[in-house]
């Protein structure tokens, strides 16, 4: 099963690479908003289903503000890389004109 998963990841990465698309990794939203213990030091011992509790916590205002910052940072990275790509393209054009 693990090998099959790796094969799919490789295929997906090749699609992006062949399309000249970059990949960025966002920080883990749960970790950034709730911390390493996801806001509950008792974890699995809690009577509430963990996914439900996390979903509820992630919808709170403080988590929403952090999620917005994470999304803004991801967009900033994309724009920076896009600007870098544009500069590289302009450099290629200038070099072709000069040479």
C-alpha distances in whole Angstrom, upper triangle without the diagonal:
4,6,5,6,9,10,11,13,14,16,17,19,20,22,23,24,26,28,29,28,27,25,26,24,26,26,25,27,27,27,30,32,31,31,28,29,28,32,32,32,31,28,26,30,31,32,31,27,26,25,28,30,28,29,32,33,31,34,37,39,38,35,36,38,35,33,35,36,32,32,36,34,31,34,36,34,33,37,37,35,36,40,39,37,41,43,41,42,45,46,44,47,50,49,49,53,54,53
4,5,5,6,9,10,11,12,14,15,17,18,20,21,22,24,26,27,26,25,22,23,21,23,24,22,25,25,25,28,30,29,28,26,27,27,30,30,30,30,27,26,29,31,32,31,27,26,24,28,29,27,28,32,32,30,33,36,38,37,33,34,36,33,31,34,34,30,30,33,32,29,32,34,31,31,34,35,32,34,37,36,35,38,40,38,39,43,43,42,45,47,47,47,50,52,51
4,5,5,6,9,10,10,12,14,15,16,19,20,21,22,24,26,25,24,22,24,22,25,26,24,27,27,28,30,32,32,31,29,30,30,34,34,34,34,31,30,33,34,36,34,31,29,28,31,33,30,31,35,35,33,36,38,40,39,36,36,38,35,33,35,35,32,32,35,33,30,32,34,31,31,34,35,32,33,37,35,34,37,39,37,38,42,42,40,43,46,45,45,48,50,49
4,5,5,6,9,10,11,13,14,15,17,19,20,21,23,25,24,23,21,23,22,25,26,25,27,27,28,31,32,32,32,30,31,30,34,34,35,35,31,30,34,34,35,34,30,29,27,30,32,30,30,34,34,32,34,38,40,39,35,36,38,35,32,35,35,31,31,34,33,29,32,34,31,30,34,34,31,33,36,35,33,37,39,37,37,41,41,40,43,45,45,45,48,50,48
4,5,5,6,9,10,11,12,14,16,17,18,20,22,23,21,21,19,20,19,21,22,21,23,24,24,27,29,29,28,26,27,27,31,31,32,32,28,27,31,32,33,31,28,26,24,27,29,26,27,30,31,28,31,34,36,35,31,32,34,31,28,31,31,27,27,30,29,26,28,30,28,27,31,31,29,30,33,32,31,34,36,35,35,39,39,38,41,44,43,43,47,48,47
4,5,5,6,9,10,10,12,14,15,16,18,20,21,20,19,17,19,18,20,22,21,24,24,25,27,29,29,29,27,28,28,32,32,33,33,30,29,33,34,35,34,30,28,26,30,31,28,29,32,32,30,33,35,37,36,32,33,34,32,29,31,31,27,27,30,28,25,28,29,26,26,29,30,27,28,32,30,29,32,34,32,33,37,37,36,38,41,40,41,44,45,44
4,5,5,6,9,10,11,13,15,15,16,18,20,19,19,18,20,20,22,24,24,26,27,28,30,32,33,32,30,32,31,35,36,36,37,33,32,36,37,38,36,33,31,29,32,34,31,31,35,35,32,35,38,39,39,35,35,37,34,31,33,33,30,29,32,30,27,29,31,28,27,30,31,27,29,32,31,29,32,34,32,33,36,37,35,38,40,40,40,43,45,43
4,5,5,6,9,10,11,13,14,15,17,19,17,18,16,18,18,20,22,22,24,25,26,28,30,31,30,29,31,29,33,34,35,35,32,31,35,35,37,34,31,29,26,29,31,29,28,32,32,30,32,35,37,36,32,32,34,32,29,30,31,27,26,29,28,24,26,29,26,24,28,29,26,27,30,30,28,31,33,31,31,35,36,34,37,40,39,39,42,44,43
4,5,5,6,9,10,11,12,14,16,17,15,15,13,15,14,17,19,19,22,23,24,25,27,28,28,26,28,27,31,32,33,34,30,30,34,34,36,34,30,28,25,29,30,27,27,31,31,28,30,33,34,34,30,30,31,29,26,28,28,24,24,26,25,21,23,25,23,21,25,26,23,24,28,26,25,28,30,28,29,33,33,32,35,37,37,37,40,42,41
4,5,5,6,9,10,10,12,14,15,14,14,13,16,16,19,22,22,25,26,26,28,30,31,31,29,31,31,34,35,36,37,34,34,37,38,39,37,34,32,29,32,34,31,31,34,34,31,34,36,38,37,33,33,34,31,29,30,30,26,26,28,26,23,25,27,23,22,26,26,23,24,27,26,24,27,29,27,28,31,32,30,33,36,35,35,38,40,39
4,5,5,6,9,10,10,12,14,14,15,14,17,18,21,23,24,26,28,28,30,32,33,33,32,34,32,36,37,38,39,36,35,39,39,41,38,35,33,30,33,35,32,31,35,35,32,34,37,38,38,34,34,35,33,30,31,31,28,26,29,27,24,25,27,24,22,26,26,23,24,27,26,24,27,29,27,27,31,32,30,32,35,35,34,38,39,38
4,5,5,7,9,10,11,13,11,12,11,14,15,18,20,21,23,25,26,27,29,30,30,29,31,30,33,35,36,37,34,34,38,37,39,36,33,30,28,30,32,29,28,32,32,29,31,34,35,34,31,30,31,29,26,27,28,24,23,25,24,20,21,24,21,19,22,23,20,21,25,24,22,25,27,25,26,29,30,29,31,34,34,34,37,38,38
4,5,5,6,9,10,11,9,10,9,12,13,16,19,20,23,25,25,26,28,30,30,29,31,30,33,35,36,38,34,35,38,38,40,37,34,32,29,32,33,30,29,33,33,29,32,34,35,34,31,30,31,29,26,27,27,23,22,24,23,19,20,22,19,17,21,21,18,19,22,21,19,22,25,23,23,27,27,26,28,31,31,31,34,36,35
4,5,5,6,8,10,10,11,11,15,17,20,23,24,26,29,29,30,32,34,33,33,35,34,37,39,40,41,38,38,42,42,43,41,38,35,33,35,37,34,33,37,36,33,35,38,38,38,34,34,35,32,29,30,30,27,25,27,25,22,23,25,21,19,22,23,19,20,23,22,19,23,25,22,22,26,27,25,27,30,30,29,33,34,33
4,6,5,6,9,9,11,11,15,17,20,23,24,26,28,29,30,32,34,34,33,35,34,37,39,41,42,38,39,42,42,43,41,37,35,32,35,36,33,32,36,35,32,34,37,37,37,33,32,33,31,28,29,29,26,24,26,25,21,22,24,21,18,21,22,19,19,22,22,19,22,24,22,22,25,26,25,27,30,30,29,32,34,34
4,6,5,6,5,7,8,12,14,17,20,22,24,26,27,27,29,32,32,31,34,32,35,37,39,40,37,38,41,41,42,40,37,34,31,34,35,32,31,34,34,30,32,34,35,34,31,30,31,29,26,26,26,23,21,22,21,18,18,20,17,15,18,18,15,15,19,18,16,18,21,19,19,23,24,22,24,27,27,27,30,32,32
4,5,5,6,7,9,13,15,19,22,24,26,29,29,29,31,34,33,33,35,34,37,40,41,42,39,40,44,43,45,42,39,37,34,37,38,34,34,37,36,33,35,37,37,37,33,32,33,31,28,28,28,25,23,24,23,19,20,21,18,16,18,19,15,15,19,17,15,18,20,17,17,21,22,20,23,25,25,25,28,30,29
4,5,8,10,12,16,19,22,25,27,29,32,32,32,35,37,37,36,39,37,41,43,44,46,42,43,47,46,48,45,42,39,36,39,40,37,36,39,39,36,37,40,40,39,36,35,36,34,31,31,31,28,26,27,26,22,22,24,21,18,20,21,17,17,20,19,16,18,21,18,18,21,22,20,22,25,25,24,27,29,28
4,5,9,12,15,18,21,24,26,28,31,31,31,33,36,36,36,38,37,40,42,44,45,42,43,46,46,47,44,41,39,36,38,39,36,35,38,38,34,35,38,38,38,34,33,33,32,29,29,29,26,24,25,24,20,20,21,19,16,18,19,15,14,18,17,14,16,19,17,16,20,21,19,21,24,24,23,26,29,28
4,7,10,13,17,19,23,25,27,30,30,30,32,35,35,35,38,36,39,42,43,45,42,43,46,46,48,45,42,39,36,38,39,36,35,38,37,34,35,38,37,37,34,32,32,31,28,27,27,24,22,23,22,18,18,19,16,14,15,16,12,12,15,14,11,13,16,14,13,17,18,16,18,21,21,21,24,26,26
4,7,10,13,16,20,22,23,26,27,26,29,31,31,32,34,33,36,38,40,41,38,39,43,42,44,41,38,36,33,35,36,32,31,34,34,30,31,34,33,33,30,29,29,27,24,24,23,21,19,20,18,15,15,16,14,11,13,14,11,10,14,13,11,13,16,15,15,18,19,19,20,23,24,24,27,28,29
4,7,10,13,16,19,21,24,24,23,26,29,28,29,31,30,33,35,37,39,36,37,41,40,42,39,37,34,31,33,34,30,30,33,32,28,30,32,32,31,28,27,27,24,22,22,21,18,17,17,16,12,13,14,11,9,12,12,8,9,13,12,10,14,16,15,15,19,19,19,21,24,24,25,28,29,29
4,7,10,13,15,17,20,21,20,23,25,25,25,28,26,29,32,33,35,32,34,37,37,39,36,33,30,27,30,31,27,26,29,28,25,27,29,29,28,25,24,24,22,19,20,19,16,15,16,14,11,12,13,10,9,13,13,10,12,15,14,14,17,19,18,19,22,23,23,25,27,28,29,31,33,33
4,6,10,12,14,18,17,17,19,22,22,22,25,23,26,29,30,33,30,32,35,34,36,34,31,28,26,28,28,25,24,27,26,22,24,26,26,25,22,21,21,18,16,17,16,12,12,13,11,8,10,11,8,8,12,12,10,12,15,14,15,18,19,19,21,23,24,25,27,29,29,31,33,34,35
4,6,9,11,14,14,14,16,19,18,18,21,20,23,25,27,29,26,28,31,31,33,30,28,25,23,25,25,21,21,24,23,20,22,24,24,22,19,19,19,16,14,16,15,11,11,13,11,8,11,13,10,11,14,14,13,16,18,18,18,21,23,23,24,27,27,28,31,32,33,34,37,38,38
4,6,8,11,11,10,13,16,15,16,19,17,20,23,24,27,24,26,29,28,31,28,26,23,20,23,22,19,19,21,19,16,19,20,20,19,16,16,16,13,11,12,11,7,8,11,9,6,10,12,10,11,14,15,15,17,19,19,20,23,24,25,26,29,29,30,33,34,35,37,39,40,41
4,6,9,8,7,10,13,12,13,16,14,17,20,21,24,21,24,27,26,28,26,24,21,19,21,20,17,17,20,17,15,18,19,19,17,14,15,15,11,10,12,11,7,10,12,10,9,13,14,12,14,17,17,17,20,22,22,23,26,27,27,29,32,32,33,36,37,38,40,42,43,43
4,6,5,6,9,10,10,10,13,11,14,17,18,20,18,20,23,22,25,22,20,17,15,18,17,13,14,17,15,12,15,17,18,16,12,14,15,11,10,13,12,9,11,14,13,12,15,17,16,17,20,21,21,23,25,25,26,29,30,31,33,35,36,37,39,40,41,43,45,46,47
4,5,5,6,8,9,11,13,10,13,16,18,20,17,20,23,21,23,21,19,16,14,16,15,11,11,14,12,9,12,13,14,12,9,10,11,8,7,10,10,8,10,13,12,12,15,17,16,18,21,21,22,24,26,27,28,30,31,32,34,36,37,38,40,42,43,44,46,47,48
4,6,5,6,7,8,9,6,9,12,14,16,14,16,19,18,20,17,16,12,11,13,12,8,9,12,9,7,11,12,14,12,9,11,13,10,9,13,13,11,13,16,16,16,19,20,20,22,24,25,26,28,30,30,31,34,35,36,37,40,41,42,44,45,46,48,50,51,52
4,6,5,5,6,8,6,9,12,13,16,14,17,19,19,21,19,18,14,14,16,14,11,13,15,12,11,14,15,16,13,11,13,14,11,11,14,14,11,14,17,16,16,19,20,20,22,24,25,25,28,30,30,31,34,35,35,37,39,40,41,43,45,46,47,50,50,51
4,6,6,8,11,9,11,14,16,19,17,20,22,21,24,22,21,17,16,18,16,13,14,15,12,10,14,14,14,11,9,11,11,7,8,11,10,9,12,14,13,14,17,18,18,20,22,22,23,26,27,28,29,32,33,34,36,37,38,40,42,43,44,46,48,49,50
4,6,9,11,8,9,12,15,17,16,19,21,19,22,19,19,15,15,15,13,10,11,12,9,7,10,10,11,8,5,8,9,6,7,11,11,10,13,15,15,16,18,19,20,22,24,25,26,28,30,30,32,34,35,36,38,40,41,42,44,46,47,48,50,51,52
4,7,7,4,5,8,11,14,12,16,17,16,19,17,16,13,13,14,11,8,11,11,8,8,11,11,12,10,8,11,12,10,11,14,14,13,16,19,18,19,22,23,23,25,28,28,29,31,33,34,35,37,38,39,41,43,44,45,47,49,50,52,53,54,55
4,6,5,6,9,10,13,12,16,18,17,20,19,18,14,15,17,14,11,14,15,12,12,15,14,16,13,11,14,15,12,13,17,16,14,18,20,19,19,23,23,23,26,28,28,29,31,33,33,35,37,38,39,41,43,43,45,47,48,49,51,53,54,55
4,5,8,9,9,12,11,14,16,16,20,19,18,14,15,17,15,12,16,17,14,14,18,18,19,16,14,18,18,15,16,20,19,17,20,22,21,21,25,25,25,27,30,29,30,33,34,34,36,38,39,40,42,44,44,46,48,49,50,52,54,55,55
4,5,6,6,8,7,11,13,12,16,15,15,11,13,15,12,11,14,15,13,14,17,17,19,17,15,18,19,17,18,21,21,19,22,25,23,24,27,28,28,30,32,33,33,36,37,37,39,41,43,43,45,47,48,49,51,53,53,55,57,58,59
4,6,8,10,8,11,13,12,15,14,13,9,10,12,9,7,11,12,9,10,13,13,16,14,11,15,16,14,14,18,18,17,19,22,21,22,25,26,26,28,30,31,31,34,36,36,37,40,41,42,43,46,46,48,50,51,52,54,56,57,58
4,7,9,9,12,13,12,15,13,14,11,12,13,9,8,12,11,8,10,13,12,15,13,11,15,16,14,15,19,19,18,21,23,23,24,27,28,28,30,32,33,34,36,38,38,40,42,43,44,46,48,49,50,52,54,54,56,58,59,60
4,5,5,9,10,8,12,11,12,9,12,13,9,9,13,13,10,13,16,15,18,16,15,18,20,18,19,22,23,22,24,27,27,27,30,31,31,33,36,36,37,39,41,42,43,45,46,47,49,51,52,53,55,57,57,59,61,62,63
4,6,9,9,9,13,13,14,12,15,16,13,13,16,16,14,16,19,19,21,19,18,21,23,21,22,25,25,24,27,29,29,29,32,33,33,35,38,38,39,41,43,43,44,47,48,48,50,53,53,54,57,58,59,61,63,63,64
4,6,5,6,10,11,12,10,14,15,12,13,17,17,15,18,20,20,23,21,20,23,25,23,24,28,28,27,29,32,31,32,35,36,36,37,40,41,41,43,45,46,47,49,51,51,53,55,56,57,59,61,61,63,65,66,67
4,5,6,9,9,9,7,10,12,10,10,14,15,13,16,18,19,22,21,19,22,24,22,22,26,26,25,27,30,29,29,32,34,33,35,38,38,39,41,43,43,44,47,48,49,50,53,53,54,57,58,59,60,63,64,64
4,5,8,9,8,7,10,12,11,12,15,16,16,18,20,21,25,24,21,24,27,25,25,28,29,27,29,32,32,31,35,36,36,37,40,41,41,43,45,45,46,49,50,50,52,55,55,56,58,60,61,62,64,66,66
4,6,9,10,9,13,14,12,14,17,18,17,20,22,22,26,25,23,26,29,27,27,31,31,30,32,35,35,34,37,39,39,40,43,44,44,46,48,49,49,52,54,54,55,58,59,59,62,64,64,65,68,69,69
4,5,7,7,11,11,9,12,15,14,14,17,19,19,23,22,21,24,26,25,25,28,29,28,30,33,33,33,36,38,38,39,42,43,43,45,47,48,49,51,53,53,55,57,58,59,61,63,63,65,67,68,69
4,7,8,12,11,10,13,15,15,15,18,20,20,24,24,22,25,28,27,27,30,31,30,32,35,35,35,38,40,40,41,44,45,45,47,49,50,51,53,55,55,57,59,60,61,63,65,66,67,69,70,71
4,6,9,7,7,10,12,11,12,15,16,17,21,21,20,22,25,24,24,27,29,27,29,32,32,32,35,37,37,38,41,42,42,44,46,47,48,50,52,52,54,56,57,58,60,62,63,64,66,68,68
4,6,5,6,9,10,11,13,14,16,18,21,22,19,21,24,23,22,26,28,26,27,30,31,30,33,35,35,36,39,40,40,41,44,45,45,48,50,50,51,54,55,55,57,59,60,61,64,65,66
4,5,5,6,9,10,11,12,14,16,19,19,17,19,22,21,20,23,25,23,24,28,28,27,30,32,32,33,36,37,37,39,41,42,42,45,47,47,48,51,52,53,54,56,57,58,61,62,63
4,5,5,6,9,10,10,12,15,18,18,15,17,20,19,18,21,23,21,22,25,26,25,27,30,30,30,33,34,34,36,39,39,40,42,44,44,45,48,49,50,52,54,55,56,58,60,60
4,5,5,6,9,10,11,13,17,18,15,16,20,19,18,21,23,22,23,26,27,26,28,31,31,32,34,36,36,37,40,41,41,44,46,46,47,50,51,52,53,56,57,58,60,61,62
4,5,5,6,9,10,11,15,15,13,15,18,18,17,20,22,21,22,25,26,26,28,31,31,32,34,36,36,38,40,41,42,44,46,46,48,50,51,52,54,56,57,58,60,62,63
4,5,5,6,9,10,14,13,11,13,16,15,14,17,19,17,19,22,23,22,25,27,27,28,31,32,33,34,36,37,38,40,42,43,44,46,48,49,50,52,53,55,57,58,59
4,5,5,6,9,13,13,10,11,15,15,13,16,18,17,18,21,22,22,24,26,27,27,30,31,32,33,35,37,37,39,41,42,43,45,47,48,49,51,52,54,55,57,58
4,5,5,7,11,12,10,11,15,15,14,17,19,19,19,22,24,24,25,28,29,29,31,33,34,35,37,39,40,41,43,44,45,47,49,50,52,53,55,56,58,59,61
4,5,5,9,9,7,9,12,12,12,15,17,16,18,20,21,22,24,26,27,28,30,32,33,34,36,37,38,40,42,43,44,46,48,49,50,52,53,55,57,58,59
4,6,8,8,5,7,10,10,9,12,14,13,14,17,18,18,20,22,23,24,26,28,29,30,32,34,35,36,38,39,41,42,44,45,47,48,50,51,53,54,56
4,7,8,7,6,10,11,10,12,15,15,15,18,19,20,21,23,25,25,27,29,30,31,33,35,36,37,39,41,41,43,45,46,48,49,51,52,54,55,57
4,6,5,6,9,10,10,12,14,15,16,18,20,21,22,24,26,27,28,30,32,33,34,36,37,39,40,42,43,45,46,48,49,51,52,54,55,57,58
4,5,5,6,9,10,10,13,14,15,16,18,20,21,22,24,26,27,28,30,31,33,34,36,37,39,40,42,43,45,46,47,49,51,52,53,55,57
4,5,5,6,9,10,11,13,14,16,17,19,20,21,23,25,26,27,29,30,32,33,35,36,38,39,41,42,44,45,47,48,50,51,53,54,55
4,5,5,6,9,10,10,12,14,15,16,18,20,21,23,24,26,27,28,30,31,33,34,36,37,39,40,42,43,45,46,48,49,51,52,54
4,5,5,6,9,10,10,12,14,15,16,18,20,21,22,24,26,27,28,30,31,33,34,36,37,38,40,42,43,45,46,48,49,51,52
4,5,5,6,9,10,11,12,14,15,16,19,20,21,22,25,26,27,29,30,31,33,35,36,37,39,41,42,43,45,47,48,49,51
4,5,5,6,9,10,11,12,14,15,17,19,20,21,23,24,26,27,29,30,31,33,35,36,37,39,41,42,43,45,47,48,49
4,5,5,6,8,10,11,12,14,15,17,18,20,21,22,24,26,27,28,30,32,33,34,36,38,39,40,42,44,45,46,48
4,5,5,6,9,10,10,12,14,15,16,18,20,21,22,24,25,27,28,30,31,32,34,36,37,38,40,42,43,44,46
4,5,5,6,9,10,10,12,14,15,16,18,20,21,22,24,25,27,28,30,31,33,34,36,37,39,40,42,43,44
4,5,5,6,9,10,11,13,14,15,17,18,20,21,23,24,26,27,29,30,32,33,35,36,37,39,41,42,43
4,5,5,6,9,10,11,12,14,15,16,18,20,21,22,24,26,27,28,30,32,33,34,36,38,39,40,42
4,5,5,6,9,10,10,12,14,15,16,18,20,21,22,24,25,27,28,30,31,33,34,36,37,38,40
4,5,5,6,9,10,10,12,14,15,16,18,20,21,22,24,25,27,29,30,31,33,35,36,37,39
4,5,5,6,9,10,11,12,14,15,16,18,20,21,23,24,26,27,29,30,32,33,35,36,37
4,5,5,6,9,10,10,12,14,15,16,18,20,21,22,24,26,27,28,30,31,33,34,36
4,5,5,6,9,10,10,12,14,15,16,18,20,21,22,24,26,27,28,30,31,33,34
4,5,5,6,8,10,10,12,14,15,16,18,20,21,23,24,26,27,29,30,31,33
4,5,5,6,9,10,10,12,14,15,16,18,20,21,22,24,26,27,29,30,31
4,5,5,6,8,10,10,12,14,15,16,18,20,21,22,24,26,27,28,30
4,5,5,6,9,10,10,12,14,15,16,18,20,21,22,24,26,27,28
4,5,5,6,9,10,10,12,14,15,16,18,20,21,23,24,25,27
4,5,5,6,9,10,10,12,14,15,17,18,20,21,23,24,26
4,5,5,6,9,10,10,12,14,15,16,18,20,21,22,24
4,5,5,6,9,10,10,12,14,15,16,18,20,21,22
4,5,5,6,9,10,11,12,14,15,17,19,20,21
4,5,5,6,9,10,11,12,14,15,17,18,20
4,5,5,6,9,10,10,12,14,15,16,18
4,5,5,6,9,10,10,12,14,15,16
4,5,5,6,9,10,11,13,14,15
4,5,5,6,9,10,11,12,14
4,5,5,6,9,10,10,12
4,5,5,6,9,10,10
4,5,5,6,9,10
4,5,5,6,8
4,5,5,6
4,6,5
4,6
4
